[in-house]
Amino acid sequence: MLDPIMLGTAAVLVVFVFVLFVASRCVRYVGNNRVAIVEKLWSGAGSITDGLIALRGEAGFQPDVLRGGYHFFFPFQYRIHSQSLVTIPQGQVGYVFARDGAPLGPTQTLASNAQTADFLDVRAFLSAGGQKGPQRTILREGTYAINTAQFVIITRDRIHGLMLNANDGDLFGQMQTLIAGRGGFEAVVIKDSADQIGIVTVHDGPALSADHIIAPEVGTQQGDAATFHNSFQDPEKFIAAGGRRGRQLQVLVEGSYYINRLFATVEMVAKTVIEVGHVGVVISYTGNDTADTSGDDYRHGELVARGSRGVWSDPLLPGKYAFNTYAGKILIVPTTNFILKWESDTIGQHKFDENLSEVSLITRDAFEPPLPLSVVVHIDYRKAPLVVQRFGDIKKLVEQTLDPMVSAYFKNIAQKRTLIELLQERSDIQEQAGAEMRAKFATYNLEMQEVLIGTPRASAGNDQIEKVLQQLRERQVAEERVTTYEKQRIAAEGEKALREAEARANQQTAITQSELSIIVRENEGKAALRQATQQAEQTRTLAKAESERVRIIGEGEAARMIALAAADAERITKTGLATAETIARQAEASGGAHNQLTRQIVERLADALEKSGVDIVPRIQISTGGEASGIAGGPLAALIGMMLGEKGRDMLASDAAAEPVQTH
């Protein structure tokens, strides 16, 4: 039977050996998803004299890491630090901080990885001269078995590293915050739709010289593998190409870029957009000093070629440009017509005239009206750099040159005219101003298209101009009335003509019929005339024949008449003689020729009174005081008696004279 004491002693010995075995850590297991960092607690080679990693077997952190499985160590000589693998998620980057290595140079911000960037082999890294501190090279997506005693890996979500001191967590936490503030754990992504570019500022490398404010482009030739840094994604090649720290002339355009944000930061700015109807005049702050291209006749400054320092002679045409606005300035110059308005309450679209106001005039008749103006200006796109070089920008041109020139011109015009002349001759003044000012504008490389003159306005509280305008309006109204009346008269005449035309149109059928009737009658008349002419000719022929016949008959008749006349004369003679003898006998029977005549007159008078119906005795008789008696018709009877007496004496005398002849 075993002694209990011995059993107890054996058990204690077993426990002691087990505890001693565990405490000695001579056997360690490392999981396959982890790494083990070996720290040698003592060594026959002694302790390391400098640095952190023991490359020659000294006591300290060993350069090599242990991967998954069981590992056997000499008891009580090693301490094993189990760490998780370093994993960089997709689309992110990790930053490396080296605890051991060569010190940084006095001008360095980040450790150079020109000789080595192998963070998986600490021994190779240190042997090749790797530097301590934050590294220029970054880790891309993936899982890495890294010795986190030598390299601290900082990602967006965690810090992979063996914290050696109590303040290491705070130190690397600040570094993580700095990188996150620069967006350094993600790629720089510039989208097409954003219309932006990236302005890069490099924080490492040689400094710029005093005559440069921006670093020139380097390492942009893709064919040169030693210097092509592929848009700052390879810092070592950027430095090798001669890159300088500071803001860079080269910009980032659309795409994704994995850039160490401790090496370079990126500022997003909008692209320069030059709209249609404009050009961009570039004032470059960087580049080489080149010869003047403006020509011998241009004495207002120098123009340089593209890429040189100064005002570029060739403007940028409409489009989008990835222009580094820190390397220069682009002045947008309109090439379409733009209007400058001399009106205090009106501002044009380009705002070149926001400080302009109405021109204060003094007319010949001492009125002081403010005159609003508008001037249409055009700038030839090829001359835009000349304008910018001469005046700095368009607004300075307007305020320092065009404003005083235009104001002085119209002040001179107003001094020679009265207010009414200024109003009434506005069109002539405008045309004259356009012709004269066009030449003035041309001397400033501008094209003046048109001058538009507004109506002079009265100042506040002054109604004198309004009174003048009222008089002009009344005069115009009167003239318009005269014109209206004249047009009404013309309209009335036109209406009358229209009515006559309508009446004529309504009677057109009758007029046509009458005209046709006239034509028919004319034709009938012509026919009748021809017929009459024929009849006349026929009549003349017949008349000639008849005349001949009548002549012959007349001659025969004349002979006959002569014979008859002779016979008749003989008969009359004999009859007369017989009558005379009868009368003589009657006279003798009546008591003489005087009585015979009285008898015949009385008979003829009675016969006439009977036929006329006249009263023998008047119904009303007017008697005169001179009448001797009341015998009616005294004067008439006396007259008749006298006439009869005279006539009878004449007839008797003639008879007495004729008797001897008759007897003879």
ROBA-978968 format. One record per residue (C-alpha): residue in three letters; x, y, z. Coordinates in Angstrom, 2 decimals. Layout:
Ala X Y Z;
...
END
This chain:
Met 0.00 0.00 0.00;
Leu 1.43 3.33 -1.18;
Asp 2.32 5.92 1.38;
Pro -0.14 8.85 1.24;
Ile 2.69 11.19 1.82;
Met 4.48 9.88 -1.17;
Leu 1.35 10.16 -3.26;
Gly 0.81 13.68 -2.17;
Thr 4.37 14.55 -2.90;
Ala 4.13 12.97 -6.36;
Ala 0.94 14.84 -7.08;
Val 2.47 18.10 -5.98;
Leu 5.48 17.34 -8.13;
Val 3.29 16.62 -11.13;
Val 1.39 19.83 -10.61;
Phe 4.59 21.71 -10.16;
Val 6.05 20.22 -13.32;
Phe 2.84 21.05 -15.19;
Val 2.81 24.57 -13.91;
Leu 6.47 24.89 -14.68;
Phe 5.82 23.58 -18.20;
Val 3.05 26.04 -18.77;
Ala 5.01 28.89 -17.32;
Ser 8.04 28.06 -19.42;
Arg 5.93 28.37 -22.62;
Cys 8.13 26.05 -24.46;
Val 5.19 24.85 -26.59;
Arg 2.80 27.32 -28.25;
Tyr -0.06 26.93 -30.66;
Val -0.78 29.63 -33.26;
Gly -4.11 29.68 -35.05;
Asn -4.21 29.70 -38.83;
Asn -5.93 33.09 -38.86;
Arg -3.32 34.69 -36.67;
Val 0.36 35.38 -36.49;
Ala 2.71 35.18 -33.53;
Ile 5.32 37.83 -32.82;
Val 8.29 36.40 -30.98;
Glu 9.93 38.36 -28.24;
Lys 13.22 36.88 -26.94;
Leu 13.56 37.58 -23.27;
Trp 17.25 36.75 -22.94;
Ser 19.99 35.66 -25.24;
Gly 23.62 34.72 -25.15;
Ala 24.16 37.40 -27.82;
Gly 23.02 40.03 -25.37;
Ser 20.60 42.84 -26.00;
Ile 20.25 44.92 -29.16;
Thr 22.22 48.12 -29.12;
Asp 19.90 50.21 -31.34;
Gly 16.53 49.92 -32.83;
Leu 13.67 47.70 -31.90;
Ile 14.05 44.52 -33.91;
Ala 16.79 42.08 -33.03;
Leu 18.25 41.00 -36.36;
Arg 21.23 39.09 -34.93;
Gly 19.59 36.94 -32.27;
Glu 19.76 39.49 -29.53;
Ala 17.14 39.75 -26.88;
Gly 14.13 41.67 -28.15;
Phe 11.45 41.43 -30.82;
Gln 12.42 39.02 -33.52;
Pro 11.94 39.96 -37.21;
Asp 10.16 36.77 -38.19;
Val 6.58 35.91 -37.30;
Leu 5.10 32.51 -36.57;
Arg 2.19 31.22 -38.64;
Gly -0.45 28.61 -37.75;
Gly 0.50 25.38 -35.83;
Tyr 2.47 24.23 -32.76;
His 5.81 25.78 -32.06;
Phe 8.46 24.65 -29.49;
Phe 10.72 27.03 -27.66;
Phe 13.43 26.89 -25.11;
Pro 11.77 27.29 -21.72;
Phe 11.58 30.72 -20.23;
Gln 13.42 32.40 -23.16;
Tyr 10.56 33.65 -25.39;
Arg 7.34 35.53 -25.06;
Ile 4.81 35.01 -27.82;
His 2.38 37.82 -28.86;
Ser -0.53 36.46 -30.83;
Gln -1.98 38.99 -33.33;
Ser -4.70 38.81 -35.92;
Leu -3.90 39.00 -39.61;
Val -4.10 42.48 -41.20;
Thr -7.10 42.68 -43.53;
Ile -7.73 45.66 -45.86;
Pro -11.34 45.74 -47.10;
Gln -12.10 46.19 -50.77;
Gly -12.01 49.77 -51.94;
Gln -9.93 50.87 -48.96;
Val -6.27 51.36 -48.26;
Gly -4.07 50.86 -45.21;
Tyr -1.29 53.08 -43.94;
Val 1.98 51.67 -42.64;
Phe 3.99 53.05 -39.74;
Ala 7.44 51.49 -39.23;
Arg 8.82 51.48 -35.69;
Asp 12.33 50.60 -36.66;
Gly 14.58 51.52 -39.55;
Ala 16.80 54.28 -40.78;
Pro 15.86 57.75 -39.60;
Leu 14.07 60.19 -41.93;
Gly 16.05 62.87 -43.67;
Pro 15.63 66.48 -42.52;
Thr 13.47 67.31 -45.58;
Gln 11.40 64.14 -45.51;
Thr 7.81 63.92 -44.36;
Leu 7.34 60.24 -45.09;
Ala 9.72 57.31 -45.16;
Ser 11.08 56.46 -48.57;
Asn 10.30 53.10 -50.05;
Ala 12.55 53.51 -53.04;
Gln 14.79 50.66 -51.84;
Thr 12.20 48.41 -50.33;
Ala 8.48 48.25 -49.68;
Asp 8.39 44.66 -48.45;
Phe 6.42 44.94 -45.24;
Leu 6.06 41.17 -44.93;
Asp 9.79 40.60 -44.43;
Val 11.07 42.77 -41.63;
Arg 14.61 41.53 -41.99;
Ala 14.70 42.39 -45.69;
Phe 13.10 45.77 -45.02;
Leu 15.64 46.76 -42.41;
Ser 18.57 45.26 -44.26;
Ala 17.69 47.22 -47.41;
Gly 17.69 50.50 -45.50;
Gly 14.00 50.88 -44.90;
Gln 13.15 53.99 -42.92;
Lys 11.10 54.33 -39.77;
Gly 7.99 56.41 -39.54;
Pro 4.91 56.67 -41.80;
Gln 5.61 55.10 -45.15;
Arg 4.97 56.50 -48.64;
Thr 3.68 53.17 -49.86;
Ile 0.16 52.16 -48.89;
Leu -1.43 48.73 -48.66;
Arg -4.23 47.86 -51.04;
Glu -7.05 45.34 -50.52;
Gly -6.08 41.98 -49.09;
Thr -4.89 40.05 -46.01;
Tyr -1.33 40.39 -44.77;
Ala 0.74 38.45 -42.17;
Ile 2.69 41.41 -40.90;
Asn 4.91 41.75 -37.89;
Thr 2.89 44.35 -36.02;
Ala 5.71 44.94 -33.55;
Gln 7.67 46.54 -36.44;
Phe 4.80 47.80 -38.59;
Val 1.60 49.37 -37.29;
Ile -1.13 49.16 -39.93;
Ile -3.83 51.82 -39.71;
Thr -7.14 51.16 -41.46;
Arg -10.46 52.91 -41.30;
Asp -11.95 50.46 -38.82;
Arg -9.04 49.52 -36.57;
Ile -5.38 49.84 -35.81;
His -3.29 46.68 -36.29;
Gly -0.25 46.86 -34.05;
Leu 1.39 45.68 -30.88;
Met 0.99 48.51 -28.42;
Leu 4.35 48.79 -26.69;
Asn 3.62 51.87 -24.62;
Ala 0.57 53.12 -22.86;
Asn 0.23 56.15 -25.15;
Asp 0.67 54.22 -28.40;
Gly -3.07 53.90 -28.76;
Asp -3.59 57.64 -28.54;
Leu -0.70 58.35 -30.91;
Phe -1.94 56.08 -33.65;
Gly -5.52 57.09 -33.00;
Gln -4.63 60.70 -33.82;
Met -2.95 59.52 -36.98;
Gln -6.07 57.55 -37.92;
Thr -8.24 60.64 -37.33;
Leu -5.97 62.79 -39.49;
Ile -6.12 60.34 -42.38;
Ala -9.87 59.92 -42.05;
Gly -10.31 63.69 -42.12;
Arg -8.57 63.73 -45.49;
Gly -10.70 60.86 -46.77;
Gly -7.53 58.89 -47.01;
Phe -8.90 55.39 -46.45;
Glu -10.92 55.45 -49.69;
Ala -9.89 56.03 -53.24;
Val -10.28 59.45 -54.83;
Val -13.24 59.01 -57.14;
Ile -14.10 61.72 -59.66;
Lys -17.34 61.13 -61.55;
Asp -18.22 62.42 -64.99;
Ser -21.47 63.90 -63.79;
Ala -19.78 65.97 -61.11;
Asp -17.83 68.13 -63.58;
Gln -15.03 68.41 -61.05;
Ile -11.29 68.05 -61.04;
Gly -8.84 67.30 -58.25;
Ile -6.19 69.81 -57.26;
Val -3.29 67.94 -55.69;
Thr -1.02 69.29 -52.96;
Val 2.07 67.17 -52.27;
His 3.46 67.24 -48.73;
Asp 6.75 65.51 -49.38;
Gly 9.74 65.97 -51.63;
Pro 11.99 68.94 -52.36;
Ala 10.49 72.37 -51.83;
Leu 9.67 74.82 -54.60;
Ser 12.03 77.62 -55.49;
Ala 11.09 81.21 -54.75;
Asp 10.10 82.01 -58.33;
His 7.44 79.30 -58.47;
Ile 4.10 79.27 -56.72;
Ile 3.00 75.93 -58.12;
Ala 4.92 72.80 -58.93;
Pro 5.28 72.02 -62.65;
Glu 4.10 68.81 -64.18;
Val 6.55 65.88 -63.96;
Gly 6.37 62.15 -64.58;
Thr 3.42 62.33 -66.98;
Gln 5.02 60.27 -69.76;
Gln 3.52 56.83 -69.55;
Gly 6.33 55.33 -71.59;
Asp 8.92 56.19 -68.96;
Ala 8.43 53.44 -66.36;
Ala 11.02 54.91 -63.99;
Thr 9.23 58.24 -63.52;
Phe 5.59 57.72 -64.51;
His 3.84 58.12 -61.17;
Asn 0.35 57.61 -62.62;
Ser -1.30 60.71 -61.15;
Phe 0.57 60.71 -57.81;
Gln -0.30 57.09 -56.98;
Asp 3.37 56.14 -56.84;
Pro 5.15 58.69 -54.63;
Glu 8.62 57.23 -55.22;
Lys 8.39 57.69 -58.98;
Phe 7.04 61.19 -58.45;
Ile 10.10 62.07 -56.39;
Ala 12.35 60.34 -58.92;
Ala 10.84 62.43 -61.73;
Gly 11.85 65.61 -59.92;
Gly 8.50 66.35 -58.34;
Arg 8.32 69.11 -55.78;
Arg 6.18 69.49 -52.73;
Gly 3.40 72.02 -52.82;
Arg 0.32 72.56 -54.98;
Gln 0.71 70.81 -58.29;
Leu -0.04 72.08 -61.78;
Gln -1.21 68.63 -62.87;
Val -4.81 67.92 -61.93;
Leu -6.87 64.77 -61.53;
Val -9.70 64.19 -63.95;
Glu -12.45 61.56 -64.03;
Gly -11.43 58.22 -62.56;
Ser -10.41 56.46 -59.31;
Tyr -7.07 57.18 -57.68;
Tyr -5.42 55.42 -54.72;
Ile -3.30 58.15 -53.24;
Asn -1.48 58.22 -49.92;
Arg -3.19 61.17 -48.22;
Leu -0.21 61.65 -45.95;
Phe 1.79 62.18 -49.12;
Ala -0.71 64.27 -51.06;
Thr -4.10 65.79 -50.39;
Val -6.75 66.38 -53.02;
Glu -9.09 69.34 -53.24;
Met -12.12 69.06 -55.48;
Val -12.93 72.10 -57.58;
Ala -15.37 72.64 -60.42;
Lys -14.27 72.46 -64.00;
Thr -14.03 75.70 -65.89;
Val -17.01 75.88 -68.18;
Ile -16.99 78.42 -71.01;
Glu -20.47 78.78 -72.39;
Val -21.31 79.38 -76.02;
Gly -20.97 83.06 -76.80;
His -17.95 83.48 -74.53;
Val -14.21 82.84 -74.57;
Gly -11.79 82.45 -71.70;
Val -8.69 84.61 -71.49;
Val -6.04 82.82 -69.43;
Ile -3.75 84.68 -67.07;
Ser -1.18 82.08 -66.13;
Tyr 0.78 82.37 -62.87;
Thr 3.25 79.69 -63.81;
Gly 5.30 78.54 -66.77;
Asn 8.36 79.72 -68.59;
Asp 8.99 83.31 -69.55;
Thr 8.61 83.50 -73.33;
Ala 8.69 86.21 -75.98;
Asp 5.89 88.71 -76.54;
Thr 3.49 87.70 -79.33;
Ser 1.35 90.85 -79.44;
Gly 3.38 92.52 -82.21;
Asp 5.27 95.78 -82.51;
Asp 2.16 97.96 -82.85;
Tyr 0.67 96.88 -79.52;
Arg 2.18 98.84 -76.64;
His -0.16 97.97 -73.79;
Gly 1.53 94.83 -72.47;
Glu 2.74 91.44 -73.54;
Leu 0.91 88.38 -74.73;
Val 2.56 84.99 -74.46;
Ala 2.09 81.55 -75.93;
Arg 0.07 78.85 -74.21;
Gly 1.82 77.26 -71.22;
Ser 3.89 80.38 -70.54;
Arg 3.62 82.81 -67.68;
Gly 1.40 85.81 -68.50;
Val -1.68 86.46 -70.62;
Trp -2.11 83.79 -73.26;
Ser -2.50 85.15 -76.75;
Asp -4.97 82.43 -77.72;
Pro -8.24 82.40 -75.77;
Leu -10.04 79.26 -74.70;
Leu -13.06 78.58 -76.90;
Pro -16.43 77.39 -75.53;
Gly -16.20 74.06 -73.71;
Lys -15.19 72.42 -70.41;
Tyr -11.62 72.66 -69.20;
Ala -9.75 70.88 -66.40;
Phe -7.99 74.10 -65.56;
Asn -6.05 74.45 -62.34;
Thr -7.47 77.65 -60.92;
Tyr -4.50 77.94 -58.54;
Ala -2.13 78.04 -61.48;
Gly -3.91 80.87 -63.23;
Lys -7.11 82.77 -63.73;
Ile -9.60 82.60 -66.56;
Leu -11.53 85.75 -67.36;
Ile -14.76 85.00 -69.16;
Val -15.25 87.49 -71.98;
Pro -18.58 87.60 -73.83;
Thr -18.28 87.46 -77.59;
Thr -21.97 88.03 -78.21;
Asn -23.39 91.54 -78.10;
Phe -23.84 92.81 -74.57;
Ile -25.59 95.96 -73.44;
Leu -24.13 98.55 -71.11;
Lys -26.91 100.59 -69.50;
Trp -26.28 103.99 -68.00;
Glu -29.24 103.63 -65.64;
Ser -28.91 103.52 -61.88;
Asp -31.79 101.09 -61.33;
Thr -30.97 98.67 -64.15;
Ile -28.16 96.12 -64.33;
Gly -27.29 94.04 -67.39;
Gln -26.90 90.29 -67.42;
His -23.09 90.43 -67.24;
Lys -23.15 93.07 -64.44;
Phe -20.47 95.11 -66.14;
Asp -22.67 98.18 -65.71;
Glu -23.74 97.78 -62.10;
Asn -21.89 100.97 -61.12;
Leu -23.15 103.08 -64.04;
Ser -25.84 105.75 -63.75;
Glu -27.59 108.27 -66.00;
Val -25.45 110.94 -67.67;
Ser -26.07 114.36 -66.11;
Leu -26.55 116.90 -68.92;
Ile -26.71 120.70 -69.07;
Thr -28.60 121.89 -72.14;
Arg -28.12 125.19 -73.91;
Asp -31.27 126.55 -72.27;
Ala -29.97 125.60 -68.78;
Phe -32.02 122.45 -68.19;
Glu -30.22 119.70 -66.27;
Pro -31.87 116.42 -67.23;
Pro -30.29 113.02 -66.49;
Leu -30.04 111.06 -69.73;
Pro -30.39 107.25 -69.72;
Leu -28.27 105.49 -72.33;
Ser -27.70 101.99 -73.64;
Val -24.67 101.01 -75.69;
Val -24.47 97.68 -77.49;
Val -20.87 96.40 -77.51;
His -19.19 93.42 -79.16;
Ile -15.72 92.01 -78.51;
Asp -14.02 89.99 -81.22;
Tyr -12.94 86.71 -79.61;
Arg -9.51 87.03 -81.23;
Lys -9.06 90.44 -79.61;
Ala -10.29 89.40 -76.17;
Pro -6.72 88.81 -74.84;
Leu -5.75 92.31 -76.02;
Val -8.66 93.84 -74.10;
Val -7.81 91.90 -70.95;
Gln -4.10 92.69 -71.18;
Arg -4.89 96.39 -71.63;
Phe -7.58 96.89 -68.99;
Gly -7.31 93.93 -66.62;
Asp -10.95 92.91 -67.06;
Ile -14.12 94.07 -68.79;
Lys -15.58 95.77 -65.73;
Lys -12.52 97.96 -65.30;
Leu -12.71 98.80 -68.99;
Val -16.32 99.93 -68.58;
Glu -15.85 101.93 -65.40;
Gln -12.44 103.49 -66.05;
Thr -12.62 104.16 -69.78;
Leu -16.03 103.79 -71.40;
Asp -18.02 105.55 -68.69;
Pro -16.06 108.84 -68.71;
Met -15.73 108.77 -72.50;
Val -19.47 108.27 -73.14;
Ser -20.50 110.76 -70.46;
Ala -18.21 113.48 -71.82;
Tyr -19.43 112.91 -75.37;
Phe -23.11 113.37 -74.54;
Lys -22.40 116.32 -72.25;
Asn -20.80 118.04 -75.23;
Ile -23.79 117.18 -77.40;
Ala -26.27 118.57 -74.84;
Gln -24.46 121.91 -74.45;
Lys -25.16 122.75 -78.09;
Arg -28.90 122.03 -78.03;
Thr -31.96 123.13 -76.16;
Leu -34.05 120.63 -74.30;
Ile -36.70 120.53 -77.03;
Glu -34.02 120.11 -79.69;
Leu -32.52 117.33 -77.62;
Leu -35.89 115.60 -77.58;
Gln -36.86 116.24 -81.18;
Glu -33.46 115.49 -82.69;
Arg -32.98 112.30 -80.73;
Ser -32.82 110.13 -83.84;
Asp -30.22 112.35 -85.52;
Ile -28.15 112.53 -82.33;
Gln -28.32 108.78 -81.96;
Glu -27.17 108.22 -85.53;
Gln -24.38 110.77 -85.19;
Ala -23.26 109.30 -81.88;
Gly -23.18 105.82 -83.35;
Ala -20.92 106.89 -86.19;
Glu -18.51 108.92 -84.05;
Met -18.32 106.61 -81.05;
Arg -17.77 103.57 -83.23;
Ala -14.36 104.93 -84.17;
Lys -13.56 105.73 -80.51;
Phe -14.45 102.22 -79.40;
Ala -12.30 100.71 -82.14;
Thr -9.21 102.26 -80.59;
Tyr -9.86 100.08 -77.52;
Asn -10.24 96.88 -79.60;
Leu -14.03 97.01 -79.16;
Glu -16.82 96.97 -81.70;
Met -19.61 99.38 -80.85;
Gln -22.78 98.13 -82.53;
Glu -25.38 100.73 -81.59;
Val -26.13 103.63 -79.27;
Leu -29.64 103.84 -77.82;
Ile -30.68 107.14 -76.24;
Gly -33.49 107.21 -73.72;
Thr -35.75 110.07 -72.71;
Pro -34.21 112.77 -70.48;
Arg -35.72 112.62 -67.04;
Ala -36.42 115.33 -64.52;
Ser -34.74 115.25 -61.16;
Ala -36.83 114.71 -58.07;
Gly -39.11 117.67 -57.30;
Asn -38.49 119.39 -60.64;
Asp -41.46 119.50 -63.02;
Gln -40.05 121.87 -65.63;
Ile -39.12 119.11 -68.01;
Glu -42.55 117.56 -67.56;
Lys -44.13 120.85 -68.57;
Val -42.04 120.96 -71.72;
Leu -42.93 117.38 -72.48;
Gln -46.61 118.17 -71.90;
Gln -46.40 120.98 -74.44;
Leu -44.79 118.64 -76.93;
Arg -47.47 116.04 -76.28;
Glu -50.23 118.59 -76.86;
Arg -48.53 119.70 -80.04;
Gln -48.28 116.14 -81.20;
Val -51.94 115.50 -80.38;
Ala -52.89 118.51 -82.49;
Glu -50.76 117.28 -85.36;
Glu -52.29 113.85 -85.03;
Arg -55.75 115.35 -85.19;
Val -54.87 117.17 -88.40;
Thr -53.52 113.93 -89.80;
Thr -56.62 112.09 -88.63;
Tyr -58.92 114.61 -90.29;
Glu -56.94 114.40 -93.50;
Lys -57.11 110.64 -93.45;
Gln -60.83 110.80 -92.73;
Arg -61.24 113.07 -95.73;
Ile -59.24 110.67 -97.86;
Ala -61.30 107.81 -96.46;
Ala -64.53 109.67 -97.30;
Glu -63.31 110.26 -100.82;
Gly -62.32 106.66 -101.04;
Glu -65.72 105.62 -99.75;
Lys -67.35 107.86 -102.36;
Ala -65.22 106.31 -105.06;
Leu -66.13 102.91 -103.68;
Arg -69.81 103.71 -103.76;
Glu -69.49 104.99 -107.34;
Ala -67.61 101.87 -108.25;
Glu -70.25 99.72 -106.59;
Ala -73.02 101.66 -108.40;
Arg -71.09 101.35 -111.62;
Ala -70.68 97.66 -110.97;
Asn -74.38 97.33 -110.26;
Gln -75.17 99.15 -113.54;
Gln -72.44 97.39 -115.42;
Thr -74.92 95.23 -117.27;
Ala -76.91 98.26 -118.43;
Ile -73.71 100.10 -119.30;
Thr -72.52 97.13 -121.27;
Gln -75.85 96.83 -123.03;
Ser -75.87 100.56 -123.81;
Glu -72.30 100.39 -125.06;
Leu -73.23 97.42 -127.21;
Ser -76.33 99.32 -128.35;
Ile -74.14 102.28 -129.31;
Ile -71.88 99.98 -131.26;
Val -74.91 98.40 -132.94;
Arg -76.31 101.84 -133.78;
Glu -72.92 102.95 -135.05;
Asn -72.81 99.88 -137.24;
Glu -76.38 100.50 -138.36;
Gly -75.51 104.17 -139.03;
Lys -72.52 103.09 -141.06;
Ala -74.75 100.71 -142.96;
Ala -77.37 103.41 -143.41;
Leu -74.67 105.87 -144.48;
Arg -73.41 103.46 -147.03;
Gln -76.94 102.82 -148.20;
Ala -77.63 106.56 -148.26;
Thr -74.41 107.13 -150.14;
Gln -75.50 104.56 -152.66;
Gln -78.97 106.12 -152.81;
Ala -77.46 109.60 -153.14;
Glu -75.27 108.38 -155.94;
Gln -78.30 106.82 -157.49;
Thr -80.30 109.99 -156.83;
Arg -77.55 112.13 -158.37;
Thr -77.59 109.93 -161.38;
Leu -81.38 110.07 -161.56;
Ala -81.33 113.81 -160.80;
Lys -78.85 114.38 -163.57;
Ala -81.06 112.47 -165.92;
Glu -84.09 114.23 -164.54;
Ser -82.34 117.56 -164.82;
Glu -81.59 116.87 -168.41;
Arg -85.12 115.84 -168.93;
Val -86.43 118.89 -167.09;
Arg -84.12 121.15 -169.00;
Ile -85.41 119.84 -172.20;
Ile -88.96 119.99 -170.95;
Gly -88.33 123.45 -169.48;
Glu -87.01 124.73 -172.68;
Gly -90.15 123.45 -174.35;
Glu -92.30 124.76 -171.52;
Ala -90.51 128.12 -171.63;
Ala -91.27 128.40 -175.25;
Arg -94.79 127.46 -174.49;
Met -94.96 129.93 -171.60;
Ile -93.57 132.68 -173.67;
Ala -96.26 132.04 -176.13;
Leu -98.86 131.86 -173.41;
Ala -97.47 135.01 -171.71;
Ala -97.70 136.91 -174.88;
Ala -101.22 135.75 -175.27;
Asp -102.06 136.47 -171.64;
Ala -100.47 139.90 -171.77;
Glu -102.60 140.62 -174.66;
Arg -105.54 139.37 -172.67;
Ile -104.67 141.43 -169.55;
Thr -104.18 144.53 -171.54;
Lys -107.52 144.21 -173.02;
Thr -109.10 143.30 -169.66;
Gly -107.46 146.32 -167.92;
Leu -108.73 148.62 -170.45;
Ala -112.20 147.22 -169.96;
Thr -111.96 147.48 -166.17;
Ala -110.70 151.02 -166.23;
Glu -113.52 151.99 -168.41;
Thr -115.97 150.31 -166.02;
Ile -114.48 152.09 -162.97;
Ala -114.65 155.39 -164.67;
Arg -118.24 154.89 -165.39;
Gln -118.94 153.83 -161.78;
Ala -117.20 156.93 -160.47;
Glu -119.15 159.01 -162.68;
Ala -122.31 157.26 -161.49;
Ser -121.34 157.83 -157.82;
Gly -120.82 161.49 -158.20;
Gly -117.16 161.40 -158.74;
Ala -114.02 159.49 -157.72;
His -114.02 160.97 -154.20;
Asn -117.37 159.51 -153.33;
Gln -116.47 156.22 -154.83;
Leu -113.39 155.96 -152.58;
Thr -115.34 156.84 -149.44;
Arg -117.87 154.23 -150.19;
Gln -115.24 151.51 -150.59;
Ile -113.46 152.44 -147.31;
Val -116.71 152.35 -145.35;
Glu -117.52 148.95 -146.76;
Arg -114.14 147.55 -145.85;
Leu -114.29 149.06 -142.35;
Ala -117.71 147.60 -141.67;
Asp -116.56 144.28 -142.88;
Ala -113.49 144.40 -140.56;
Leu -115.54 145.40 -137.49;
Glu -117.96 142.64 -138.16;
Lys -115.22 140.03 -138.32;
Ser -113.35 141.32 -135.21;
Gly -116.40 141.70 -132.95;
Val -115.22 145.08 -131.62;
Asp -117.97 147.39 -130.36;
Ile -118.60 150.33 -132.66;
Val -119.54 152.48 -129.69;
Pro -117.13 151.97 -126.63;
Arg -118.74 150.79 -123.45;
Ile -116.57 153.17 -121.39;
Gln -115.87 156.55 -122.83;
Ile -113.37 159.01 -121.50;
Ser -114.01 162.51 -122.60;
Thr -111.66 165.47 -122.26;
Gly -112.48 168.92 -121.35;
Gly -111.35 170.12 -124.73;
Glu -114.16 168.50 -126.54;
Ala -116.55 171.04 -128.00;
Ser -119.50 168.78 -128.08;
Gly -120.74 165.48 -126.77;
Ile -120.38 163.68 -130.03;
Ala -118.86 160.29 -129.35;
Gly -115.74 159.36 -131.25;
Gly -114.93 162.83 -132.18;
Pro -111.26 162.33 -132.46;
Leu -111.59 158.94 -134.15;
Ala -114.06 160.35 -136.66;
Ala -111.83 163.26 -137.30;
Leu -108.90 160.96 -137.78;
Ile -110.75 158.71 -140.14;
Gly -112.05 161.67 -142.01;
Met -108.66 163.18 -142.35;
Met -107.21 159.88 -143.52;
Leu -109.96 159.29 -145.94;
Gly -109.58 162.79 -147.24;
Glu -105.88 162.46 -147.76;
Lys -106.18 158.99 -149.24;
Gly -108.93 160.08 -151.53;
Arg -106.99 163.02 -152.77;
Asp -104.06 160.75 -153.41;
Met -106.12 158.24 -155.30;
Leu -107.78 160.97 -157.34;
Ala -104.47 162.48 -158.14;
Ser -103.11 159.12 -159.22;
Asp -106.15 158.41 -161.26;
Ala -105.91 161.76 -162.90;
Ala -102.34 161.16 -163.79;
Ala -103.06 157.71 -165.13;
Glu -105.94 158.59 -167.32;
Pro -103.96 160.13 -170.09;
Val -101.72 157.09 -170.21;
Gln -104.57 154.72 -170.29;
Thr -106.21 156.81 -172.96;
His -103.03 157.01 -174.87;
END
